[in-house]
Every structure is written in structure tokens, then in C-alpha cells.
Amino acid sequence: MIRLKTLGLAALLAFGAASAARAQEVKTPERQSWTFAGPFGHFDQAQLQRGFEVFRTVCANCHSANLLAFRNLSQPGGPSFSESQVKALAAEYTVHDGPGDDGAMFDRPGRPADHWVPTYANPEAAKATLGAAPPDMSVLAKARGYETPLWRSLIDVFTQYQEAGADYIYSLVALGYSDKKDPNHNDYFPVAGNHIAMPKPLSDKQVDYADGTPPTVDNYARDVTAFLTWVAEPKLEERKKTGLRATIFLLIFAGLMYFTKKRVWADAH
Ligand code: HEC
């Protein structure tokens, strides 16, 4: 009986220790400074253009972005490529279209109105090759985040922290592959005991930057994260501007109401 109890206690302790150890293995993403953070947040156009280059030459080999249309890339507030650049870019891709007049499907060069052409026709095909389906990148920056303790979330309400998705993606691809022996280990991947089906996607000098920005993993990760944030919320700047205007209006209105109240009640002694 006593032995059973001690065994049970030992098992409980071991379980506790193991789960504590497991919980500690998932690191909390590092908070980065982003141009799109805070009430004055805005996208850096040059950064979005570099981020797109990283997305298109690296990430898009596996990930889709089904909500992104080529024409979005020339819209204001985004990477703002010229319309002719976007036309040329779209034409580099082959779009499966149809049926034509003869009832058959056909391939044609892409047009600005087309959506991003995925490498894999569907998630099943991607999974069959890669071992897991890479999530679509259309809203990934909004769909990911991480847990914060309550006290931190309360502060975050006031600092308007909304970059959890960006911080997670940056940390995952730039800092997470810390185990030299296991290419599928990632400190920030919260499921499957840190085992991620995506091996380190970035290495130095992998993508050519036309604007002289150093071609490092750190810059690639930062730039592609900014790009993915824009993809997930192309109206972010507009939303922040509206919020700021509404706040200023309400402050002025509150002031006016204060003096109105004073005037209305001035004679009521
Ligand atoms: C070789 C294919 C491949 C490339 C290239 C690739 N990924 Fe992935 N990615 C995957 C797969 C597969 C998964 C799913 C991992 C899993 O579920 O274990 C994934 C998952 C992710 C996740 C999600 C993790 C989560 O929380 O679910 C992020 C973020 C991500 N990739 C970012 C990127 C970025 C950014 C790039 C480009 C710099 C990139 N990936 C390039 C295959 C790839």
C-alpha cells in the first residue's frame, strides 16, 4: 500500500516535471519594433517590396496565398508596384482557366486580375510532398499569435499591441531553428513538441535585394513578415488613421461638451 502511494506520488511528480519541461520548451516570441505598430502605424513600401521578393522566391514554393490578387500589389498602401510591373509579373505565371469555346480547360499566362497561383493544386498535394500542409498565407499574420499572461494582456490593451502574429512569424523563421542536430526542431512552434514539418526556410544571401539592404536571414524574416502583415490586412493604415481621427474628434467633442455643460448650468446656484 505504502509502496503504491509512493509510486503514485513519484509518477505524479515525474509527470509534473515533464509537463513543466515541455511547457518551457515553447519559447515566447520576441517583440520586435514594426513600422505598422501603434496608432501612427504605417507600412514601409520598400520593405513590402523586399518582403514580396522573399515571399515569391522562397515561401511561395510551398505556401499558397489564395486571397491575394496580382493587382493588389499595385494598390496604394501596399508594395505599390507599378501597373506595368504587375502585368509583367502576372504573365510569368500560368493560370489554369476555362472551359473555352470547345469545352476544354486550357492554360494561359496570368493577368493582374488573377489570384496568386499556388505551387500545389490543393493542401492534400502539398501534404503528400512536404509531410504537412503549409497553411495558406492570406491571413496567416492575423491567424497566429501566442498566449500572454493576464497582466501583460491588460497592459497590451493600453499600448495597443497587435503585432503578436508578426512577432510569432519573425521569431519562428529567424530565431527558432536552434537545434543543429534536428532540422525540424523549432523553439517557437507550439504544437507536436516543437516538431515542425517546415525545415529552416531562409539562409543568408538566398534572395537578391535590389536596394542594397543586407541579404541576411534577419532582414528576410523581417521583410517577409511585414509583407504578410500587409497581405492579411491591406487596410491596416486606413483603419489606424480612422481610429486616430475618431480619437481626436472625441477629445475635442469632450472639451466642447464640458464648456457647454458649464454654460448651461452657469446660473443654477
Ligand atoms: C519547403 C516548403 C516550405 C517553405 C519554402 C516554407 N514553408 Fe512555411 N511551412 C511549410 C510546412 C509544411 C508548414 C506546416 C508545418 C507543420 O504543420 O508542421 C509550414 C508552416 C509555416 C508557418 C506556420 C506555423 C504555424 O504556427 O502553424 C509559418 C508562419 C510559415 N510556415 C512561414 C513561412 C515563411 C515566412 C516562409 C518563407 C520565408 C516559409 N514558411 C517557407 C513549408 C514551407
Residues whose N, C-alpha, C, O or C-beta is under 5 A from the ligand:
A	BS01	HEC	V58 C59 N61 C62 L130 A132 A133 P134 P135 I169 V173 H195 I196 A197 M198 P201 V224
